[in-house]
Amino acid sequence: MALNEITFCPRCGKRLIEQEKFGEMRQTCPDPTCGFIHFLDPKVVAVVLVEHAGKLLLGRRNIDPGKGLWSFSGGYVNRGEQVENAALREVKEETNLDIELGELLGVYSHTGNPVILVVYRGRAASIGNLRGQDEEVMELAFFTPSEIPQLAFPFDEAIVAAWLKAREND
């Protein structure tokens, strides 16, 4: 059984079976009066490129995937949570900074990957309260565009390119 599969129908309790529904194999209830179909929905991640004094804030990851590599502030959007609020929350949790959320840089997804990234620019008016969250982030640092270290995830280079292009328009 795959990680996101369930065994029993949450409506009627019958054991689910695999059937083609809407062009894909999905877990379904065998009871035609129930009709439950288990849809695996994507998971949304809010990401913020935090800027201050012309530099980009990155955190060195203290968790896998990418432990020890650098990445932007971000994390999963909770069910029912506004994406922008999740972005602000994640920055606060990981850096202790209150920021001003800026423009949407882009939305990134890849076939076969259930994660959708929603990426924003953000500005820190003050960095006096900057403090990493040890559980997820082992170190925080600001980098100029030419100093950016190796990043943790496949979309990170495209995200940096979008950030650099947006900076040209400032």
N, C-alpha and C positions, 0 to 999 in steps of 0.2 A: 504494500500500500504506500503510495506517494505521500509526502509530507502534508499536502493540502487536501487529501481525500478524507472523507468521513465514511463510516461503515453503515450507519443506520439513518433512515429518513427522520429528520427532525420534526416532521408533521405527524406521521403515523407509526413510526417505529420499525417499519419493515426494512430488511437488509437491502441496500442499494445495489443496483447492477449498472454495468457500463452499456450505454446505448448511444447511437449517433443521434444527436439533437442539434439543430441549427448548424449543421456542417462540421461538427466536431464530436469526438467521443466525450461523453459527460456521464457523471454518476446520476442515475435517475431512480425514482421509486418505481418498482414493478407494478404497483397498484394503479390502474388507470383512473380510478376515482380520486386518487390523491394528486398525481401529476407533478410531484416535486422534481425539479432539476437543480443539481448543485452547480452553480456558476462560480468559477474561480475568478474573482475580480482582481484587477491590478492594485498594487500598493503605491500610494503617492508619497513622495519624499519632497519636502520643502528645503531648498538650499539657498544660502545667502552668501554673496561675495561681499564681505565687510571691508570697506575702504576707510582709511584715515591718513591724512597728509600724503596723499598720492601713492600709498602702499596698500597692499592686499593682506588681510589677516588670514593666516592658515593655522590649523591645528595639527599636531602630530598625533596620529591615531593610537590609542591605547587598547584597541579592540580589533578583532578580525571582522571582516576582511580588511586587508591593508594595514595591519598593525605595524607601527613604526614609520609609515609613510604619511605624507601631508595631505590634507584635504580642507575643504570649505566647511563652514558651520552648516549643519543641517540634520534633518532626521524625519522620521515618519510623521505623517499627518494623522491625527486620531479621527476615528469615525465621528462625523458630525462637526468637526472642527474646521473653521475657515482656514484656507491655505496660508493666507497672509499672517494670521495669528499664530499658526504653527511655525512659520518662519521666524517670527519675533521670539517665540517661546524657545525654539531650539538655540538661537544665538544666545539668549539669556542663560539657558542651562549650560551651554558649553563654554561661554566666555565671561559670564556675569555682566555683559554690556547691554545697555538699553540703546537700541539703534533706531534710526529712521529708515524705514523700508523704502527703497527706490523702485526703479523701473523693472519690469519683467524682462530678463535677459533671454529666456527661452524655455521651451519644454522639450525634454529629451527622453526618448524611449528606444528600445531595440527589440526586434522580433525574438520571441522566446524568453525574454526577460520580463517578469511581472512588475518591475519597478518603473515608475514614471517620475522623472525629476522635474520639478517646477523651480526655476532658478531666478533669483532676484539680485539686484544690487542693493547694498545697504551702506549707510554712512554712520560712523561713530563720531558724535560731536566731541566726546571726551573718552579717554581710555584709562582714566584714573582707577576705575574699578576692575580692570582687566584681570581675570583670574580663571585658569583652566579648571575644568571638572575632571579630577584625576581618574575617575572611572572610565571615561571615554577618551579624554584628551590628555596626553602626557606633557605637552608643551604647546605654547602659543607664540607666534612670532609674526611680525610684519615683513613683507617682501616687496621690493620694487619689481616691476615686470621682468627685468633681466635677472633677478635673483631667485625666481620661483623654483623651488626644488622639485624632485620627482614626486608626482602626485599619485594618489591611491587608486583611482578608478578610470575606466575606459573613456568616459565622457569628459573627464576633467580638462583635457587639452582643448577640446571644442568649446568648453565653457570659458576657459581663459581667453581663447581667441574672440569669443563674443564680447567678453568684458573689455578687451583691448580695443575692439571696434567701437564699442559704446563710449569709451573714454575719448576717442577721437572726436566724437560729436558733442562733447561737453563744452 
